[in-house]
Amino acid sequence: MVIDEVKSIWASRDVLWNLTLRELRSKYRRSFLGWSWSMLNPLATVGIFGFVFGVIFGAKAPSGDPSGITDFTSVNLCTRPAWN
């Protein structure tokens, strides 16, 4: 069941936290921006895509069913993590 899976993940949160920290430390060890690059890179991608397709090309996203969002940048921000 879903509740049992959530309890299992919650019980191992310390292990997940330590593995995540180890991954970030090893990946961005000699990087100038460090950990902030893991956030700046996707945000820059969303900003560039939003400017190019939303402003220059004037693309309009189809209206969301429950939300009604039509802004291309907002839709791109929501879908980019799943796509990557």
HELIX and SHEET records of a PDB file:
HELIX    1   1 VAL A    2  ALA A   11  1                                  10    
HELIX    2   2 ARG A   13  LYS A   27  1                                  15    
HELIX    3   3 GLY A   34  SER A   36  5                                   3    
HELIX    4   4 TRP A   37  PHE A   49  1                                  13    
HELIX    5   5 GLY A   50  ILE A   56  3                                   7    
HELIX    6   6 PHE A   72  TRP A   83  1                                  12    
END                                                                             
